[in-house]
Amino acid sequence: MSKQFQFKLVLLGESAVGKSSLVLRFVKDQFDDYRESTIGAAFLTQTVTLEDQTTVKFEIWDTAGQERYKSLAPMYYRNANCAVVVYDITQSTSLDKAKTWIRELQRQADPNIVIALCGNKTDLAARRQVSQEEAQKYAEEEGLMWGETSAKTGEGVSEIFTAIAKKLPLTAPAPKTTARGAPGSSGRGVDLNKQPTAGQNDACNC
């Protein structure tokens, strides 16, 4: 019987870096040139099936990037199992903003949270301001996953979410029989089969 997990994922980053477009590409394989800014946060779900037939269902909170919504962010990343912090490779200031979000997550989110730094808009590589080397070096120093994507072409999008899915079940502790709250409410991955599996307590450097 294949293992099934459910995780809460939050997207963070400056306004207009393409968070909503990334989610739309991942969930519906669509791209819209004229997406309006997210107000507050949007909620979507998507399931990834890994090679060993483990299924990982993401409950995705796509947060608004505008400064006036920043105070709402902790409500979404609290108890999140994973975060994708997005920057725009054509805007070096967006990487600075991403680093601010990462520091906040490291201080205030669940200590076991898996964080992926994601450089979006590779289709605009001719206007690149953030080199792969710079972003990758920062990610390695902070123990983050890193990848580049184009929500417009779809390049790298499923890969980054699949990489997170592969990392997550290994960090989820075996479910406790007493946990009867809403899925993910404890901030831990929920094994939907309720059967502890070997390897879930392995130490992880994430």
C-alpha positions, -999 to 999 in steps of 0.1 A, spaced: 0 0 0 15 34 -10 21 60 17 1 92 16 12 125 32 -4 159 35 16 190 40 10 227 44 31 248 20 33 286 20 47 309 -8 64 341 3 82 368 -16 79 404 -29 49 415 -49 52 407 -87 79 380 -84 54 355 -98 42 335 -68 6 332 -80 18 323 -115 41 296 -101 12 281 -82 -12 283 -112 14 266 -134 20 239 -108 -17 232 -100 -34 238 -133 -5 240 -158 -17 274 -169 -1 308 -173 -19 342 -174 0 372 -185 -24 395 -167 -28 381 -132 -39 406 -106 -21 409 -73 -32 384 -47 -52 400 -19 -45 385 15 -38 349 4 -51 323 -20 -56 286 -12 -50 257 -36 -41 220 -34 -21 198 -56 -8 162 -52 26 149 -63 32 112 -68 68 101 -62 86 72 -79 79 48 -50 42 57 -54 42 78 -22 17 106 -27 22 140 -12 -7 164 -11 3 200 -8 -21 225 9 -8 257 -7 -12 291 7 -1 318 -18 4 350 2 2 385 -10 35 403 -15 25 438 -9 38 454 23 4 461 37 -3 424 39 30 415 56 15 414 91 -8 386 79 20 363 68 27 346 102 -9 334 101 0 314 70 35 302 77 27 292 112 26 254 113 37 253 76 58 222 68 75 239 39 79 273 23 88 284 -12 104 319 -10 103 334 -45 125 361 -61 126 375 -96 160 368 -113 156 402 -131 153 422 -99 182 420 -74 161 438 -48 137 409 -48 164 385 -36 171 409 -7 135 407 1 135 369 -1 164 369 24 144 389 48 115 364 45 140 335 51 154 351 82 118 356 95 110 319 88 142 308 105 132 328 136 95 322 138 83 293 117 84 256 127 121 247 133 117 217 110 103 237 81 118 229 47 126 261 28 132 263 -9 146 295 -25 131 299 -60 144 322 -87 115 328 -111 113 343 -146 141 324 -163 123 332 -196 137 367 -190 173 356 -187 185 384 -209 176 408 -182 191 387 -154 204 407 -123 207 377 -99 233 352 -109 228 315 -103 261 314 -84 250 342 -60 217 326 -52 230 291 -49 258 302 -26 234 319 -3 211 289 -3 239 265 6 251 288 34 216 289 49 208 252 43 180 259 18 169 241 -13 173 262 -44 161 262 -80 151 284 -108 118 284 -126 97 300 -153 61 301 -145 56 313 -181 72 284 -198 68 259 -170 105 253 -168 116 239 -134 82 243 -117 72 207 -112 108 199 -104 110 223 -74 78 211 -59 87 174 -65 121 180 -48 103 194 -18 79 165 -18 108 141 -18 124 158 11 93 162 32 81 127 41 115 119 55 113 148 79 77 140 91 77 122 124 56 91 126 20 101 133 9 99 169 -24 81 176 -35 110 198 -33 135 169 -69 139 158 -69 176 148 -73 190 114 -47 176 89 -15 196 93 -28 215 122 0 203 144 25 217 119 37 182 111 31 161 80 1 139 83 5 103 72 -30 98 57 -26 60 62 -19 65 99 8 39 98 42 48 111 68 40 85 105 34 89 129 62 82 105 91 92 126 100 122 159 102 104 178 133 112 178 159 84 199 189 78 172 209 62 
